[in-house]
Amino acid sequence: MSKQMIIRIDPVLKSRVENYARAEGKNVSMVVRELLEDYIVDRDISGYIDDLWNRIGIKIREQDISADDIDAIIKQTRTQK
């Protein structure tokens, strides 16, 4: 269930947001929801980490690297210290 949120903004800003939202076929509530969702996504470290692991996994598969290869690379790196 949705919850209501009351905010205070400058009347000029509100008018401008209403105009832009209307031009996009949206209402102000839709715009605010999108902005808040983007705000959370931009700051959600777990989402960023999941995306990073997915990209690493894709690169590893593309290069046909095995688990044994990864273990060897880790051991080699640790001995170089």
PDB file of N, CA, C and O in Angstrom:
ATOM      1  N   MET A   1       0.834  -1.182   0.000  1.00  0.00           N
ATOM      2  CA  MET A   1       0.000   0.000   0.000  1.00  0.00           C
ATOM      3  C   MET A   1       0.880   1.247   0.000  1.00  0.00           C
ATOM      4  O   MET A   1       1.882   1.307   0.712  1.00  0.00           O
ATOM      5  N   SER A   2       0.513   2.209  -0.776  1.00  0.00           N
ATOM      6  CA  SER A   2       1.257   3.461  -0.861  1.00  0.00           C
ATOM      7  C   SER A   2       1.012   4.323   0.363  1.00  0.00           C
ATOM      8  O   SER A   2      -0.058   4.282   0.970  1.00  0.00           O
ATOM      9  N   LYS A   3       2.020   5.102   0.713  1.00  0.00           N
ATOM     10  CA  LYS A   3       1.916   6.056   1.811  1.00  0.00           C
ATOM     11  C   LYS A   3       2.029   7.457   1.246  1.00  0.00           C
ATOM     12  O   LYS A   3       2.717   7.688   0.252  1.00  0.00           O
ATOM     13  N   GLN A   4       1.358   8.370   1.880  1.00  0.00           N
ATOM     14  CA  GLN A   4       1.411   9.767   1.460  1.00  0.00           C
ATOM     15  C   GLN A   4       2.594  10.456   2.117  1.00  0.00           C
ATOM     16  O   GLN A   4       2.926  10.183   3.271  1.00  0.00           O
ATOM     17  N   MET A   5       3.230  11.359   1.365  1.00  0.00           N
ATOM     18  CA  MET A   5       4.342  12.129   1.885  1.00  0.00           C
ATOM     19  C   MET A   5       4.073  13.594   1.566  1.00  0.00           C
ATOM     20  O   MET A   5       3.775  13.945   0.425  1.00  0.00           O
ATOM     21  N   ILE A   6       4.176  14.427   2.562  1.00  0.00           N
ATOM     22  CA  ILE A   6       3.936  15.852   2.362  1.00  0.00           C
ATOM     23  C   ILE A   6       5.287  16.567   2.420  1.00  0.00           C
ATOM     24  O   ILE A   6       6.054  16.397   3.367  1.00  0.00           O
ATOM     25  N   ILE A   7       5.561  17.367   1.392  1.00  0.00           N
ATOM     26  CA  ILE A   7       6.809  18.126   1.361  1.00  0.00           C
ATOM     27  C   ILE A   7       6.492  19.585   1.077  1.00  0.00           C
ATOM     28  O   ILE A   7       5.424  19.909   0.556  1.00  0.00           O
ATOM     29  N   ARG A   8       7.407  20.444   1.417  1.00  0.00           N
ATOM     30  CA  ARG A   8       7.259  21.867   1.143  1.00  0.00           C
ATOM     31  C   ARG A   8       8.292  22.249   0.087  1.00  0.00           C
ATOM     32  O   ARG A   8       9.474  21.933   0.217  1.00  0.00           O
ATOM     33  N   ILE A   9       7.834  22.926  -0.948  1.00  0.00           N
ATOM     34  CA  ILE A   9       8.756  23.415  -1.977  1.00  0.00           C
ATOM     35  C   ILE A   9       8.343  24.831  -2.385  1.00  0.00           C
ATOM     36  O   ILE A   9       7.213  25.266  -2.162  1.00  0.00           O
ATOM     37  N   ASP A  10       9.267  25.501  -2.966  1.00  0.00           N
ATOM     38  CA  ASP A  10       9.035  26.850  -3.456  1.00  0.00           C
ATOM     39  C   ASP A  10       7.927  26.820  -4.517  1.00  0.00           C
ATOM     40  O   ASP A  10       7.925  25.928  -5.365  1.00  0.00           O
ATOM     41  N   PRO A  11       6.992  27.768  -4.490  1.00  0.00           N
ATOM     42  CA  PRO A  11       5.896  27.779  -5.462  1.00  0.00           C
ATOM     43  C   PRO A  11       6.370  27.842  -6.919  1.00  0.00           C
ATOM     44  O   PRO A  11       5.752  27.240  -7.797  1.00  0.00           O
ATOM     45  N   VAL A  12       7.436  28.550  -7.171  1.00  0.00           N
ATOM     46  CA  VAL A  12       7.950  28.632  -8.541  1.00  0.00           C
ATOM     47  C   VAL A  12       8.466  27.272  -8.982  1.00  0.00           C
ATOM     48  O   VAL A  12       8.220  26.848 -10.111  1.00  0.00           O
ATOM     49  N   LEU A  13       9.179  26.590  -8.099  1.00  0.00           N
ATOM     50  CA  LEU A  13       9.677  25.247  -8.420  1.00  0.00           C
ATOM     51  C   LEU A  13       8.513  24.297  -8.666  1.00  0.00           C
ATOM     52  O   LEU A  13       8.548  23.504  -9.607  1.00  0.00           O
ATOM     53  N   LYS A  14       7.496  24.371  -7.838  1.00  0.00           N
ATOM     54  CA  LYS A  14       6.320  23.511  -8.003  1.00  0.00           C
ATOM     55  C   LYS A  14       5.665  23.750  -9.358  1.00  0.00           C
ATOM     56  O   LYS A  14       5.297  22.801 -10.051  1.00  0.00           O
ATOM     57  N   SER A  15       5.524  24.989  -9.726  1.00  0.00           N
ATOM     58  CA  SER A  15       4.918  25.323 -11.013  1.00  0.00           C
ATOM     59  C   SER A  15       5.747  24.778 -12.170  1.00  0.00           C
ATOM     60  O   SER A  15       5.199  24.232 -13.127  1.00  0.00           O
ATOM     61  N   ARG A  16       7.052  24.923 -12.083  1.00  0.00           N
ATOM     62  CA  ARG A  16       7.924  24.421 -13.150  1.00  0.00           C
ATOM     63  C   ARG A  16       7.855  22.896 -13.243  1.00  0.00           C
ATOM     64  O   ARG A  16       7.802  22.337 -14.338  1.00  0.00           O
ATOM     65  N   VAL A  17       7.856  22.230 -12.086  1.00  0.00           N
ATOM     66  CA  VAL A  17       7.761  20.763 -12.081  1.00  0.00           C
ATOM     67  C   VAL A  17       6.432  20.324 -12.696  1.00  0.00           C
ATOM     68  O   VAL A  17       6.390  19.385 -13.491  1.00  0.00           O
ATOM     69  N   GLU A  18       5.364  20.998 -12.328  1.00  0.00           N
ATOM     70  CA  GLU A  18       4.056  20.662 -12.900  1.00  0.00           C
ATOM     71  C   GLU A  18       4.065  20.813 -14.419  1.00  0.00           C
ATOM     72  O   GLU A  18       3.527  19.965 -15.132  1.00  0.00           O
ATOM     73  N   ASN A  19       4.664  21.872 -14.906  1.00  0.00           N
ATOM     74  CA  ASN A  19       4.717  22.094 -16.356  1.00  0.00           C
ATOM     75  C   ASN A  19       5.514  21.007 -17.067  1.00  0.00           C
ATOM     76  O   ASN A  19       5.070  20.473 -18.083  1.00  0.00           O
ATOM     77  N   TYR A  20       6.696  20.677 -16.534  1.00  0.00           N
ATOM     78  CA  TYR A  20       7.515  19.636 -17.159  1.00  0.00           C
ATOM     79  C   TYR A  20       6.827  18.276 -17.077  1.00  0.00           C
ATOM     80  O   TYR A  20       6.833  17.510 -18.040  1.00  0.00           O
ATOM     81  N   ALA A  21       6.240  17.986 -15.929  1.00  0.00           N
ATOM     82  CA  ALA A  21       5.553  16.706 -15.763  1.00  0.00           C
ATOM     83  C   ALA A  21       4.398  16.584 -16.754  1.00  0.00           C
ATOM     84  O   ALA A  21       4.235  15.550 -17.403  1.00  0.00           O
ATOM     85  N   ARG A  22       3.614  17.621 -16.865  1.00  0.00           N
ATOM     86  CA  ARG A  22       2.477  17.623 -17.787  1.00  0.00           C
ATOM     87  C   ARG A  22       2.954  17.415 -19.228  1.00  0.00           C
ATOM     88  O   ARG A  22       2.319  16.692 -19.996  1.00  0.00           O
ATOM     89  N   ALA A  23       4.063  18.043 -19.589  1.00  0.00           N
ATOM     90  CA  ALA A  23       4.607  17.894 -20.944  1.00  0.00           C
ATOM     91  C   ALA A  23       5.039  16.456 -21.220  1.00  0.00           C
ATOM     92  O   ALA A  23       5.050  16.011 -22.367  1.00  0.00           O
ATOM     93  N   GLU A  24       5.393  15.737 -20.155  1.00  0.00           N
ATOM     94  CA  GLU A  24       5.799  14.330 -20.297  1.00  0.00           C
ATOM     95  C   GLU A  24       4.639  13.372 -20.076  1.00  0.00           C
ATOM     96  O   GLU A  24       4.825  12.155 -20.089  1.00  0.00           O
ATOM     97  N   GLY A  25       3.440  13.916 -19.873  1.00  0.00           N
ATOM     98  CA  GLY A  25       2.271  13.058 -19.645  1.00  0.00           C
ATOM     99  C   GLY A  25       2.251  12.442 -18.256  1.00  0.00           C
ATOM    100  O   GLY A  25       1.690  11.365 -18.055  1.00  0.00           O
ATOM    101  N   LYS A  26       2.861  13.126 -17.301  1.00  0.00           N
ATOM    102  CA  LYS A  26       2.932  12.629 -15.929  1.00  0.00           C
ATOM    103  C   LYS A  26       2.330  13.650 -14.988  1.00  0.00           C
ATOM    104  O   LYS A  26       2.031  14.780 -15.374  1.00  0.00           O
ATOM    105  N   ASN A  27       2.158  13.227 -13.734  1.00  0.00           N
ATOM    106  CA  ASN A  27       1.798  14.201 -12.706  1.00  0.00           C
ATOM    107  C   ASN A  27       2.990  14.366 -11.765  1.00  0.00           C
ATOM    108  O   ASN A  27       3.969  13.626 -11.861  1.00  0.00           O
ATOM    109  N   VAL A  28       2.908  15.322 -10.872  1.00  0.00           N
ATOM    110  CA  VAL A  28       4.035  15.618  -9.988  1.00  0.00           C
ATOM    111  C   VAL A  28       4.359  14.420  -9.106  1.00  0.00           C
ATOM    112  O   VAL A  28       5.533  14.154  -8.850  1.00  0.00           O
ATOM    113  N   SER A  29       3.371  13.704  -8.644  1.00  0.00           N
ATOM    114  CA  SER A  29       3.627  12.533  -7.803  1.00  0.00           C
ATOM    115  C   SER A  29       4.466  11.498  -8.535  1.00  0.00           C
ATOM    116  O   SER A  29       5.374  10.906  -7.950  1.00  0.00           O
ATOM    117  N   MET A  30       4.170  11.278  -9.801  1.00  0.00           N
ATOM    118  CA  MET A  30       4.945  10.325 -10.588  1.00  0.00           C
ATOM    119  C   MET A  30       6.403  10.768 -10.698  1.00  0.00           C
ATOM    120  O   MET A  30       7.319   9.957 -10.559  1.00  0.00           O
ATOM    121  N   VAL A  31       6.606  12.048 -10.947  1.00  0.00           N
ATOM    122  CA  VAL A  31       7.961  12.586 -11.080  1.00  0.00           C
ATOM    123  C   VAL A  31       8.723  12.424  -9.770  1.00  0.00           C
ATOM    124  O   VAL A  31       9.879  12.000  -9.772  1.00  0.00           O
ATOM    125  N   VAL A  32       8.086  12.758  -8.660  1.00  0.00           N
ATOM    126  CA  VAL A  32       8.736  12.658  -7.351  1.00  0.00           C
ATOM    127  C   VAL A  32       9.073  11.202  -7.042  1.00  0.00           C
ATOM    128  O   VAL A  32      10.163  10.915  -6.547  1.00  0.00           O
ATOM    129  N   ARG A  33       8.152  10.277  -7.328  1.00  0.00           N
ATOM    130  CA  ARG A  33       8.432   8.853  -7.104  1.00  0.00           C
ATOM    131  C   ARG A  33       9.650   8.400  -7.914  1.00  0.00           C
ATOM    132  O   ARG A  33      10.518   7.698  -7.396  1.00  0.00           O
ATOM    133  N   GLU A  34       9.709   8.804  -9.186  1.00  0.00           N
ATOM    134  CA  GLU A  34      10.854   8.442 -10.029  1.00  0.00           C
ATOM    135  C   GLU A  34      12.155   8.998  -9.454  1.00  0.00           C
ATOM    136  O   GLU A  34      13.169   8.302  -9.406  1.00  0.00           O
ATOM    137  N   LEU A  35      12.117  10.244  -9.025  1.00  0.00           N
ATOM    138  CA  LEU A  35      13.316  10.859  -8.455  1.00  0.00           C
ATOM    139  C   LEU A  35      13.768  10.137  -7.187  1.00  0.00           C
ATOM    140  O   LEU A  35      14.962   9.908  -6.990  1.00  0.00           O
ATOM    141  N   LEU A  36      12.817   9.782  -6.334  1.00  0.00           N
ATOM    142  CA  LEU A  36      13.168   9.068  -5.102  1.00  0.00           C
ATOM    143  C   LEU A  36      13.710   7.675  -5.402  1.00  0.00           C
ATOM    144  O   LEU A  36      14.661   7.230  -4.760  1.00  0.00           O
ATOM    145  N   GLU A  37      13.118   6.985  -6.368  1.00  0.00           N
ATOM    146  CA  GLU A  37      13.615   5.661  -6.749  1.00  0.00           C
ATOM    147  C   GLU A  37      15.038   5.768  -7.295  1.00  0.00           C
ATOM    148  O   GLU A  37      15.897   4.958  -6.946  1.00  0.00           O
ATOM    149  N   ASP A  38      15.292   6.763  -8.150  1.00  0.00           N
ATOM    150  CA  ASP A  38      16.639   6.977  -8.682  1.00  0.00           C
ATOM    151  C   ASP A  38      17.625   7.302  -7.568  1.00  0.00           C
ATOM    152  O   ASP A  38      18.768   6.844  -7.589  1.00  0.00           O
ATOM    153  N   TYR A  39      17.187   8.083  -6.607  1.00  0.00           N
ATOM    154  CA  TYR A  39      18.027   8.454  -5.468  1.00  0.00           C
ATOM    155  C   TYR A  39      18.477   7.209  -4.709  1.00  0.00           C
ATOM    156  O   TYR A  39      19.651   7.074  -4.362  1.00  0.00           O
ATOM    157  N   ILE A  40      17.536   6.302  -4.455  1.00  0.00           N
ATOM    158  CA  ILE A  40      17.853   5.066  -3.729  1.00  0.00           C
ATOM    159  C   ILE A  40      18.770   4.178  -4.553  1.00  0.00           C
ATOM    160  O   ILE A  40      19.744   3.638  -4.027  1.00  0.00           O
ATOM    161  N   VAL A  41      18.476   4.022  -5.820  1.00  0.00           N
ATOM    162  CA  VAL A  41      19.305   3.176  -6.693  1.00  0.00           C
ATOM    163  C   VAL A  41      20.734   3.698  -6.745  1.00  0.00           C
ATOM    164  O   VAL A  41      21.684   2.917  -6.693  1.00  0.00           O
ATOM    165  N   ASP A  42      20.892   5.009  -6.848  1.00  0.00           N
ATOM    166  CA  ASP A  42      22.223   5.610  -6.913  1.00  0.00           C
ATOM    167  C   ASP A  42      23.027   5.395  -5.638  1.00  0.00           C
ATOM    168  O   ASP A  42      24.257   5.428  -5.671  1.00  0.00           O
ATOM    169  N   ARG A  43      22.357   5.178  -4.532  1.00  0.00           N
ATOM    170  CA  ARG A  43      23.051   5.062  -3.253  1.00  0.00           C
ATOM    171  C   ARG A  43      23.039   3.641  -2.692  1.00  0.00           C
ATOM    172  O   ARG A  43      23.573   3.401  -1.610  1.00  0.00           O
ATOM    173  N   ASP A  44      22.443   2.713  -3.406  1.00  0.00           N
ATOM    174  CA  ASP A  44      22.316   1.335  -2.931  1.00  0.00           C
ATOM    175  C   ASP A  44      23.582   0.558  -3.268  1.00  0.00           C
ATOM    176  O   ASP A  44      23.742   0.074  -4.388  1.00  0.00           O
ATOM    177  N   ILE A  45      24.471   0.444  -2.304  1.00  0.00           N
ATOM    178  CA  ILE A  45      25.755  -0.205  -2.524  1.00  0.00           C
ATOM    179  C   ILE A  45      25.580  -1.681  -2.868  1.00  0.00           C
ATOM    180  O   ILE A  45      26.359  -2.223  -3.653  1.00  0.00           O
ATOM    181  N   SER A  46      24.581  -2.337  -2.301  1.00  0.00           N
ATOM    182  CA  SER A  46      24.403  -3.761  -2.598  1.00  0.00           C
ATOM    183  C   SER A  46      24.044  -3.960  -4.068  1.00  0.00           C
ATOM    184  O   SER A  46      24.501  -4.916  -4.695  1.00  0.00           O
ATOM    185  N   GLY A  47      23.234  -3.070  -4.616  1.00  0.00           N
ATOM    186  CA  GLY A  47      22.909  -3.154  -6.038  1.00  0.00           C
ATOM    187  C   GLY A  47      24.140  -2.928  -6.897  1.00  0.00           C
ATOM    188  O   GLY A  47      24.325  -3.598  -7.913  1.00  0.00           O
ATOM    189  N   TYR A  48      24.977  -1.991  -6.494  1.00  0.00           N
ATOM    190  CA  TYR A  48      26.212  -1.710  -7.215  1.00  0.00           C
ATOM    191  C   TYR A  48      27.145  -2.922  -7.179  1.00  0.00           C
ATOM    192  O   TYR A  48      27.733  -3.291  -8.195  1.00  0.00           O
ATOM    193  N   ILE A  49      27.273  -3.536  -5.998  1.00  0.00           N
ATOM    194  CA  ILE A  49      28.144  -4.700  -5.850  1.00  0.00           C
ATOM    195  C   ILE A  49      27.614  -5.873  -6.666  1.00  0.00           C
ATOM    196  O   ILE A  49      28.387  -6.563  -7.330  1.00  0.00           O
ATOM    197  N   ASP A  50      26.298  -6.107  -6.625  1.00  0.00           N
ATOM    198  CA  ASP A  50      25.713  -7.177  -7.438  1.00  0.00           C
ATOM    199  C   ASP A  50      25.998  -6.966  -8.915  1.00  0.00           C
ATOM    200  O   ASP A  50      26.350  -7.906  -9.627  1.00  0.00           O
ATOM    201  N   ASP A  51      25.849  -5.740  -9.370  1.00  0.00           N
ATOM    202  CA  ASP A  51      26.126  -5.425 -10.768  1.00  0.00           C
ATOM    203  C   ASP A  51      27.602  -5.654 -11.091  1.00  0.00           C
ATOM    204  O   ASP A  51      27.934  -6.182 -12.152  1.00  0.00           O
ATOM    205  N   LEU A  52      28.479  -5.258 -10.180  1.00  0.00           N
ATOM    206  CA  LEU A  52      29.914  -5.462 -10.379  1.00  0.00           C
ATOM    207  C   LEU A  52      30.243  -6.944 -10.492  1.00  0.00           C
ATOM    208  O   LEU A  52      30.983  -7.343 -11.392  1.00  0.00           O
ATOM    209  N   TRP A  53      29.700  -7.772  -9.586  1.00  0.00           N
ATOM    210  CA  TRP A  53      29.952  -9.212  -9.647  1.00  0.00           C
ATOM    211  C   TRP A  53      29.405  -9.802 -10.942  1.00  0.00           C
ATOM    212  O   TRP A  53      30.038 -10.673 -11.538  1.00  0.00           O
ATOM    213  N   ASN A  54      28.250  -9.343 -11.381  1.00  0.00           N
ATOM    214  CA  ASN A  54      27.695  -9.836 -12.654  1.00  0.00           C
ATOM    215  C   ASN A  54      28.613  -9.496 -13.822  1.00  0.00           C
ATOM    216  O   ASN A  54      28.849 -10.331 -14.695  1.00  0.00           O
ATOM    217  N   ARG A  55      29.131  -8.268 -13.839  1.00  0.00           N
ATOM    218  CA  ARG A  55      30.042  -7.872 -14.922  1.00  0.00           C
ATOM    219  C   ARG A  55      31.342  -8.667 -14.873  1.00  0.00           C
ATOM    220  O   ARG A  55      31.873  -9.058 -15.913  1.00  0.00           O
ATOM    221  N   ILE A  56      31.854  -8.907 -13.669  1.00  0.00           N
ATOM    222  CA  ILE A  56      33.070  -9.722 -13.532  1.00  0.00           C
ATOM    223  C   ILE A  56      32.803 -11.140 -14.029  1.00  0.00           C
ATOM    224  O   ILE A  56      33.617 -11.712 -14.754  1.00  0.00           O
ATOM    225  N   GLY A  57      31.665 -11.703 -13.638  1.00  0.00           N
ATOM    226  CA  GLY A  57      31.310 -13.057 -14.078  1.00  0.00           C
ATOM    227  C   GLY A  57      31.225 -13.165 -15.585  1.00  0.00           C
ATOM    228  O   GLY A  57      31.689 -14.147 -16.164  1.00  0.00           O
ATOM    229  N   ILE A  58      30.642 -12.174 -16.223  1.00  0.00           N
ATOM    230  CA  ILE A  58      30.530 -12.173 -17.688  1.00  0.00           C
ATOM    231  C   ILE A  58      31.916 -12.145 -18.319  1.00  0.00           C
ATOM    232  O   ILE A  58      32.192 -12.892 -19.257  1.00  0.00           O
ATOM    233  N   LYS A  59      32.787 -11.280 -17.803  1.00  0.00           N
ATOM    234  CA  LYS A  59      34.155 -11.191 -18.355  1.00  0.00           C
ATOM    235  C   LYS A  59      34.904 -12.508 -18.177  1.00  0.00           C
ATOM    236  O   LYS A  59      35.623 -12.946 -19.075  1.00  0.00           O
ATOM    237  N   ILE A  60      34.731 -13.135 -17.013  1.00  0.00           N
ATOM    238  CA  ILE A  60      35.408 -14.407 -16.750  1.00  0.00           C
ATOM    239  C   ILE A  60      34.910 -15.479 -17.721  1.00  0.00           C
ATOM    240  O   ILE A  60      35.708 -16.240 -18.267  1.00  0.00           O
ATOM    241  N   ARG A  61      33.610 -15.540 -17.934  1.00  0.00           N
ATOM    242  CA  ARG A  61      33.051 -16.524 -18.871  1.00  0.00           C
ATOM    243  C   ARG A  61      33.512 -16.251 -20.301  1.00  0.00           C
ATOM    244  O   ARG A  61      33.820 -17.182 -21.045  1.00  0.00           O
ATOM    245  N   GLU A  62      33.559 -14.981 -20.682  1.00  0.00           N
ATOM    246  CA  GLU A  62      33.999 -14.620 -22.036  1.00  0.00           C
ATOM    247  C   GLU A  62      35.441 -15.040 -22.284  1.00  0.00           C
ATOM    248  O   GLU A  62      35.801 -15.405 -23.403  1.00  0.00           O
ATOM    249  N   GLN A  63      36.259 -14.991 -21.249  1.00  0.00           N
ATOM    250  CA  GLN A  63      37.673 -15.339 -21.393  1.00  0.00           C
ATOM    251  C   GLN A  63      37.941 -16.805 -21.066  1.00  0.00           C
ATOM    252  O   GLN A  63      39.091 -17.243 -21.056  1.00  0.00           O
ATOM    253  N   ASP A  64      36.877 -17.562 -20.798  1.00  0.00           N
ATOM    254  CA  ASP A  64      36.977 -19.004 -20.524  1.00  0.00           C
ATOM    255  C   ASP A  64      37.960 -19.296 -19.383  1.00  0.00           C
ATOM    256  O   ASP A  64      38.793 -20.197 -19.481  1.00  0.00           O
ATOM    257  N   ILE A  65      37.846 -18.523 -18.306  1.00  0.00           N
ATOM    258  CA  ILE A  65      38.707 -18.698 -17.133  1.00  0.00           C
ATOM    259  C   ILE A  65      38.006 -19.656 -16.167  1.00  0.00           C
ATOM    260  O   ILE A  65      36.822 -19.495 -15.874  1.00  0.00           O
ATOM    261  N   SER A  66      38.745 -20.650 -15.677  1.00  0.00           N
ATOM    262  CA  SER A  66      38.168 -21.641 -14.760  1.00  0.00           C
ATOM    263  C   SER A  66      38.431 -21.246 -13.308  1.00  0.00           C
ATOM    264  O   SER A  66      39.193 -20.322 -13.026  1.00  0.00           O
ATOM    265  N   ALA A  67      37.783 -21.970 -12.395  1.00  0.00           N
ATOM    266  CA  ALA A  67      38.006 -21.747 -10.967  1.00  0.00           C
ATOM    267  C   ALA A  67      39.458 -22.046 -10.609  1.00  0.00           C
ATOM    268  O   ALA A  67      40.049 -21.366  -9.769  1.00  0.00           O
ATOM    269  N   ASP A  68      40.034 -23.070 -11.252  1.00  0.00           N
ATOM    270  CA  ASP A  68      41.446 -23.389 -11.006  1.00  0.00           C
ATOM    271  C   ASP A  68      42.354 -22.242 -11.450  1.00  0.00           C
ATOM    272  O   ASP A  68      43.339 -21.929 -10.783  1.00  0.00           O
ATOM    273  N   ASP A  69      42.013 -21.616 -12.585  1.00  0.00           N
ATOM    274  CA  ASP A  69      42.785 -20.466 -13.062  1.00  0.00           C
ATOM    275  C   ASP A  69      42.739 -19.332 -12.040  1.00  0.00           C
ATOM    276  O   ASP A  69      43.753 -18.689 -11.770  1.00  0.00           O
ATOM    277  N   ILE A  70      41.572 -19.095 -11.481  1.00  0.00           N
ATOM    278  CA  ILE A  70      41.408 -18.019 -10.491  1.00  0.00           C
ATOM    279  C   ILE A  70      42.231 -18.329  -9.250  1.00  0.00           C
ATOM    280  O   ILE A  70      42.908 -17.449  -8.719  1.00  0.00           O
ATOM    281  N   ASP A  71      42.177 -19.588  -8.778  1.00  0.00           N
ATOM    282  CA  ASP A  71      42.978 -19.983  -7.615  1.00  0.00           C
ATOM    283  C   ASP A  71      44.463 -19.762  -7.885  1.00  0.00           C
ATOM    284  O   ASP A  71      45.178 -19.252  -7.023  1.00  0.00           O
ATOM    285  N   ALA A  72      44.931 -20.140  -9.071  1.00  0.00           N
ATOM    286  CA  ALA A  72      46.345 -19.969  -9.422  1.00  0.00           C
ATOM    287  C   ALA A  72      46.724 -18.494  -9.445  1.00  0.00           C
ATOM    288  O   ALA A  72      47.796 -18.123  -8.967  1.00  0.00           O
ATOM    289  N   ILE A  73      45.866 -17.660  -9.990  1.00  0.00           N
ATOM    290  CA  ILE A  73      46.138 -16.220 -10.040  1.00  0.00           C
ATOM    291  C   ILE A  73      46.212 -15.633  -8.635  1.00  0.00           C
ATOM    292  O   ILE A  73      47.080 -14.809  -8.345  1.00  0.00           O
ATOM    293  N   ILE A  74      45.306 -16.056  -7.769  1.00  0.00           N
ATOM    294  CA  ILE A  74      45.307 -15.567  -6.384  1.00  0.00           C
ATOM    295  C   ILE A  74      46.597 -15.984  -5.676  1.00  0.00           C
ATOM    296  O   ILE A  74      47.231 -15.167  -5.008  1.00  0.00           O
ATOM    297  N   LYS A  75      46.986 -17.259  -5.823  1.00  0.00           N
ATOM    298  CA  LYS A  75      48.220 -17.744  -5.189  1.00  0.00           C
ATOM    299  C   LYS A  75      49.431 -16.984  -5.715  1.00  0.00           C
ATOM    300  O   LYS A  75      50.309 -16.593  -4.946  1.00  0.00           O
ATOM    301  N   GLN A  76      49.474 -16.780  -7.012  1.00  0.00           N
ATOM    302  CA  GLN A  76      50.600 -16.065  -7.623  1.00  0.00           C
ATOM    303  C   GLN A  76      50.674 -14.634  -7.086  1.00  0.00           C
ATOM    304  O   GLN A  76      51.754 -14.141  -6.762  1.00  0.00           O
ATOM    305  N   THR A  77      49.531 -13.979  -6.997  1.00  0.00           N
ATOM    306  CA  THR A  77      49.480 -12.602  -6.501  1.00  0.00           C
ATOM    307  C   THR A  77      49.942 -12.523  -5.049  1.00  0.00           C
ATOM    308  O   THR A  77      50.665 -11.601  -4.672  1.00  0.00           O
ATOM    309  N   ARG A  78      49.524 -13.488  -4.240  1.00  0.00           N
ATOM    310  CA  ARG A  78      49.900 -13.482  -2.826  1.00  0.00           C
ATOM    311  C   ARG A  78      51.390 -13.731  -2.626  1.00  0.00           C
ATOM    312  O   ARG A  78      51.979 -13.210  -1.679  1.00  0.00           O
ATOM    313  N   THR A  79      51.998 -14.503  -3.487  1.00  0.00           N
ATOM    314  CA  THR A  79      53.426 -14.783  -3.325  1.00  0.00           C
ATOM    315  C   THR A  79      54.291 -13.645  -3.825  1.00  0.00           C
ATOM    316  O   THR A  79      55.473 -13.576  -3.488  1.00  0.00           O
ATOM    317  N   GLN A  80      53.729 -12.749  -4.622  1.00  0.00           N
ATOM    318  CA  GLN A  80      54.489 -11.617  -5.169  1.00  0.00           C
ATOM    319  C   GLN A  80      54.673 -10.502  -4.149  1.00  0.00           C
ATOM    320  O   GLN A  80      55.468  -9.589  -4.374  1.00  0.00           O
ATOM    321  N   LYS A  81      53.964 -10.557  -3.051  1.00  0.00           N
ATOM    322  CA  LYS A  81      54.041  -9.479  -2.052  1.00  0.00           C
ATOM    323  C   LYS A  81      55.324  -9.455  -1.343  1.00  0.00           C
ATOM    324  O   LYS A  81      55.535  -8.606  -0.476  1.00  0.00           O
TER     325      LYS A  81
END
